[in-house]
Amino acid sequence: MTAAAGSISGRGPEPGATRGRSARLTRRIRFYLPAVAIFIGGLALWELLIGLANLQAFVLPKPTAILAALQANWSGGRFALAASAQATLVEATGGLAIGTLAGLVVAFATARWVSARAALLPLAVAANAIPIIAFAPLLNNWFGVLNPLSKMMMAAILVFFPIMANVTRGLVQVEPAALELMRSYAATEWTILRKVRVPNALPFFFTALRLAATLSLIGAIVGEYFGGSSLVLGRIIVQSASALRFDVTWAAIVLGAAAGILFYLAILLVERTVMPWHGSIRGGDS
């Protein structure tokens, strides 16, 4: 009766719950504060050393000069950074989707059939061993220099191998005891795949996807070096460096790095949503 009356009277949260949230917030601040401090201190040191050494902008511009170039060229002018970053993100996202889908298909095929493993794995390893820049002229010839699909395929080539290799490992390296238990219940291969192999492969998949997200941006930007629309980050980097506008060059590089970080954080958020039961997720929230 007293507890009910207390809840009806609109009392706030219990002191223990408030202290728990405060403790979690304090731990998070302590975890991220060193990284933030190092980042800000690194920028300040960069700015100071450039001024003391009197380095020219073509060697290394100051962070303030890069920020000014980012602001001045954000929405217009010869180097429209916002539109270029958006176009590159579209190419990277498309390449990530294509490479991930192809990697998953090959991974499930190689995990299911030994004959497919013997045929596809050597081809995948051989394709991964070829320098990525060797594909750029071929893809531009196949899909067209101005076609964003050629840059997407560059990104997809980089994305494919880590997805395929990690997911294959997750599907194959299952605890034998779990397989024996499922087979003792006369479970079909489809049931084993759905109940055991796929959950086991999810951590491998998201680990590969975090890596692939940054690789997709690298592939898209490298593909842009070899021609295409002028409003993409790769072409902005090439053109601004040719015009000795290295502040713009660095601004485009910073945008590419920021996009990679956002990709990584987005996938990390999806990972926490899809598999909150995994030990690495629960351990990070404790």
C-alpha positions as CSV (number, residue, x, y, z in Angstrom):
1,M,0.0,0.0,0.0
2,T,2.8,2.4,0.9
3,A,4.7,1.6,-2.4
4,A,1.5,2.2,-4.4
5,A,0.9,5.4,-2.6
6,G,4.4,6.5,-3.3
7,S,4.1,5.8,-7.0
8,I,0.8,7.6,-7.2
9,S,2.1,10.6,-5.4
10,G,4.5,11.2,-8.3
11,R,7.8,10.7,-6.5
12,G,10.9,10.9,-8.7
13,P,13.2,8.0,-9.5
14,E,14.9,6.1,-6.7
15,P,18.2,7.5,-5.5
16,G,20.0,4.2,-6.4
17,A,18.8,4.5,-10.1
18,T,19.9,8.1,-10.2
19,R,23.3,7.2,-8.8
20,G,23.7,4.3,-11.3
21,R,23.0,6.6,-14.3
22,S,25.4,9.2,-12.9
23,A,28.1,6.6,-12.5
24,R,27.6,5.3,-16.1
25,L,27.8,8.9,-17.4
26,T,30.9,9.5,-15.4
27,R,32.5,6.3,-16.8
28,R,31.6,7.4,-20.4
29,I,33.1,10.8,-19.8
30,R,36.3,9.3,-18.4
31,F,36.4,6.9,-21.4
32,Y,36.1,9.6,-24.1
33,L,37.8,12.5,-22.5
34,P,41.4,11.4,-23.2
35,A,40.6,11.0,-26.9
36,V,38.9,14.4,-27.1
37,A,41.8,16.0,-25.2
38,I,44.4,14.5,-27.4
39,F,42.5,15.6,-30.5
40,I,42.2,19.2,-29.4
41,G,45.8,19.2,-28.1
42,G,47.0,17.8,-31.4
43,L,45.3,20.5,-33.4
44,A,46.6,23.2,-31.1
45,L,50.2,21.8,-31.4
46,W,49.8,21.5,-35.2
47,E,48.8,25.2,-35.4
48,L,51.6,26.3,-33.1
49,L,54.4,24.3,-34.8
50,I,53.4,25.5,-38.3
51,G,53.6,29.1,-37.1
52,L,56.9,28.6,-35.3
53,A,58.5,26.7,-38.2
54,N,57.1,29.2,-40.7
55,L,56.1,26.4,-43.1
56,Q,54.5,27.4,-46.4
57,A,51.0,26.3,-47.1
58,F,52.0,24.0,-49.9
59,V,54.0,21.9,-47.3
60,L,51.3,21.8,-44.6
61,P,48.5,24.4,-44.0
62,K,47.4,25.4,-40.6
63,P,44.2,23.9,-39.2
64,T,42.6,27.4,-39.2
65,A,43.5,27.7,-42.9
66,I,41.8,24.4,-43.6
67,L,38.7,25.4,-41.7
68,A,38.6,28.7,-43.6
69,A,38.9,26.9,-46.9
70,L,36.1,24.5,-45.8
71,Q,33.8,27.4,-45.0
72,A,34.6,29.4,-48.1
73,N,34.1,26.4,-50.5
74,W,31.3,24.6,-48.7
75,S,28.4,25.5,-50.9
76,G,29.7,27.1,-54.1
77,G,32.6,28.3,-56.1
78,R,35.1,26.2,-58.1
79,F,35.5,23.7,-55.3
80,A,32.0,22.9,-54.0
81,L,32.8,20.7,-51.1
82,A,29.3,19.9,-49.8
83,A,28.0,18.7,-53.2
84,S,31.3,16.8,-53.8
85,A,31.1,15.0,-50.4
86,Q,27.5,14.1,-51.1
87,A,28.3,12.6,-54.5
88,T,31.2,10.6,-53.0
89,L,29.1,9.3,-50.2
90,V,26.5,8.0,-52.7
91,E,29.2,6.2,-54.5
92,A,30.7,4.8,-51.3
93,T,27.3,3.7,-50.0
94,G,26.5,2.0,-53.3
95,G,29.8,0.2,-53.3
96,L,29.4,-0.9,-49.7
97,A,25.9,-2.3,-50.5
98,I,27.2,-4.1,-53.7
99,G,30.3,-5.5,-52.1
100,T,28.5,-6.6,-48.9
101,L,25.8,-8.4,-50.9
102,A,28.3,-10.2,-53.1
103,G,30.5,-11.1,-50.1
104,L,27.5,-12.6,-48.2
105,V,26.4,-14.6,-51.2
106,V,29.9,-16.1,-51.7
107,A,30.3,-16.6,-47.9
108,F,27.1,-18.6,-47.6
109,A,27.9,-20.6,-50.7
110,T,31.4,-21.5,-49.6
111,A,30.2,-22.4,-46.1
112,R,27.4,-24.6,-47.4
113,W,29.1,-26.5,-50.3
114,V,32.7,-27.7,-50.3
115,S,32.8,-27.7,-54.1
116,A,31.8,-24.0,-54.1
117,R,34.5,-23.3,-51.5
118,A,37.2,-24.9,-53.6
119,A,36.1,-22.9,-56.7
120,L,35.4,-19.5,-55.2
121,L,37.9,-19.0,-52.5
122,P,41.0,-19.0,-54.8
123,L,39.3,-16.5,-57.1
124,A,38.4,-14.2,-54.2
125,V,42.0,-14.3,-52.8
126,A,43.4,-13.7,-56.3
127,A,41.1,-10.7,-56.8
128,N,42.0,-9.3,-53.4
129,A,45.7,-9.6,-54.3
130,I,45.4,-7.4,-57.4
131,P,46.3,-3.7,-56.7
132,I,43.1,-1.7,-56.6
133,I,44.3,1.0,-59.0
134,A,44.6,-1.7,-61.7
135,F,40.9,-2.0,-61.8
136,A,40.1,1.7,-62.2
137,P,40.8,2.0,-66.0
138,L,38.9,-1.3,-66.7
139,L,35.9,-0.2,-64.7
140,N,35.8,3.2,-66.3
141,N,35.9,1.4,-69.7
142,W,33.2,-1.0,-68.8
143,F,30.7,1.3,-67.1
144,G,31.7,4.8,-68.3
145,V,34.0,7.4,-66.8
146,L,31.0,9.6,-65.8
147,N,28.9,6.8,-64.5
148,P,28.9,6.6,-60.7
149,L,28.6,2.8,-61.0
150,S,32.3,2.5,-62.0
151,K,33.3,4.1,-58.7
152,M,30.8,2.0,-56.8
153,M,32.4,-1.1,-58.3
154,M,35.8,0.1,-57.2
155,A,34.5,0.4,-53.7
156,A,32.7,-2.9,-53.9
157,I,36.0,-4.7,-54.8
158,L,37.6,-3.4,-51.6
159,V,34.5,-4.3,-49.5
160,F,34.0,-7.8,-50.9
161,F,37.0,-9.7,-49.5
162,P,36.8,-8.7,-45.8
163,I,33.0,-9.4,-45.8
164,M,33.4,-12.8,-47.5
165,A,36.4,-13.9,-45.4
166,N,34.9,-12.9,-42.0
167,V,31.4,-14.2,-42.6
168,T,32.7,-17.5,-44.0
169,R,34.8,-17.9,-40.8
170,G,31.8,-17.1,-38.6
171,L,29.6,-19.6,-40.4
172,V,32.1,-22.4,-40.4
173,Q,33.8,-22.0,-37.0
174,V,30.8,-23.1,-34.9
175,E,31.2,-24.9,-31.6
176,P,31.0,-28.7,-32.4
177,A,28.9,-29.2,-29.2
178,A,26.2,-26.8,-30.5
179,L,26.0,-28.7,-33.8
180,E,25.8,-32.0,-32.1
181,L,23.0,-30.7,-29.9
182,M,21.0,-29.5,-32.8
183,R,21.5,-32.7,-34.7
184,S,20.4,-34.7,-31.7
185,Y,17.1,-32.9,-32.0
186,A,17.0,-33.9,-35.7
187,A,17.3,-30.3,-36.8
188,T,17.6,-29.6,-40.5
189,E,20.5,-27.8,-42.1
190,W,18.3,-24.8,-42.6
191,T,17.4,-24.7,-38.9
192,I,21.1,-25.1,-37.9
193,L,22.0,-22.2,-40.2
194,R,19.3,-20.0,-38.9
195,K,19.6,-20.9,-35.2
196,V,23.4,-21.5,-34.8
197,R,25.5,-20.5,-37.8
198,V,24.0,-17.0,-38.5
199,P,24.1,-15.8,-34.9
200,N,27.6,-17.1,-34.6
201,A,28.6,-15.2,-37.7
202,L,27.0,-11.9,-36.7
203,P,30.0,-10.6,-34.7
204,F,32.3,-11.5,-37.6
205,F,30.0,-9.8,-40.0
206,F,29.8,-6.5,-38.1
207,T,33.6,-6.5,-37.5
208,A,34.1,-6.8,-41.3
209,L,31.4,-4.2,-42.0
210,R,33.1,-1.6,-39.8
211,L,36.3,-2.2,-41.8
212,A,34.5,-2.3,-45.1
213,A,32.7,1.1,-44.5
214,T,36.0,2.9,-44.4
215,L,37.4,0.9,-47.3
216,S,34.3,1.8,-49.4
217,L,35.2,5.5,-49.1
218,I,38.8,4.7,-50.1
219,G,37.7,2.8,-53.1
220,A,35.3,5.5,-54.3
221,I,37.9,8.3,-53.9
222,V,40.6,6.3,-55.6
223,G,38.3,5.6,-58.5
224,E,37.5,9.3,-58.8
225,Y,41.2,10.0,-59.3
226,F,41.0,8.4,-62.7
227,G,38.3,10.7,-64.1
228,G,34.7,11.4,-63.8
229,S,32.5,14.3,-62.6
230,S,34.4,17.3,-61.2
231,L,32.0,17.5,-58.2
232,V,33.4,14.5,-56.2
233,L,36.0,14.5,-53.5
234,G,38.6,12.6,-55.5
235,R,38.5,15.2,-58.3
236,I,38.5,18.1,-55.9
237,I,41.7,16.7,-54.3
238,V,43.4,16.3,-57.7
239,Q,42.3,19.7,-59.1
240,S,43.0,21.7,-55.9
241,A,46.4,20.2,-55.6
242,S,47.1,21.0,-59.2
243,A,46.0,24.6,-58.6
244,L,48.3,24.8,-55.5
245,R,45.2,25.2,-53.2
246,F,46.4,22.8,-50.6
247,D,44.1,24.2,-48.0
248,V,41.2,23.0,-50.1
249,T,43.0,19.7,-50.7
250,W,43.2,19.2,-46.9
251,A,39.6,20.3,-46.5
252,A,38.5,17.6,-48.9
253,I,40.7,15.0,-47.1
254,V,39.1,16.1,-43.8
255,L,35.6,15.7,-45.2
256,G,36.5,12.2,-46.4
257,A,37.9,11.2,-43.0
258,A,34.8,12.6,-41.3
259,A,32.5,10.7,-43.6
260,G,34.5,7.5,-42.8
261,I,34.0,8.1,-39.0
262,L,30.3,8.7,-39.5
263,F,30.0,5.5,-41.5
264,Y,31.8,3.6,-38.7
265,L,29.6,5.1,-36.0
266,A,26.4,4.3,-37.9
267,I,27.4,0.7,-38.3
268,L,28.3,0.5,-34.7
269,L,24.8,1.8,-33.8
270,V,23.2,-0.8,-36.0
271,E,25.4,-3.5,-34.4
272,R,24.3,-2.5,-30.9
273,T,20.7,-2.6,-32.1
274,V,20.9,-6.0,-33.9
275,M,22.9,-8.0,-31.3
276,P,22.6,-6.4,-27.9
277,W,23.1,-9.9,-26.4
278,H,26.8,-10.1,-27.5
279,G,29.4,-9.9,-24.8
280,S,31.3,-7.0,-26.4
281,I,28.2,-4.9,-26.4
282,R,27.1,-5.7,-22.9
283,G,30.7,-5.2,-21.7
284,G,30.9,-1.8,-23.2
285,D,27.7,-0.7,-21.5
286,S,28.5,-2.0,-18.1
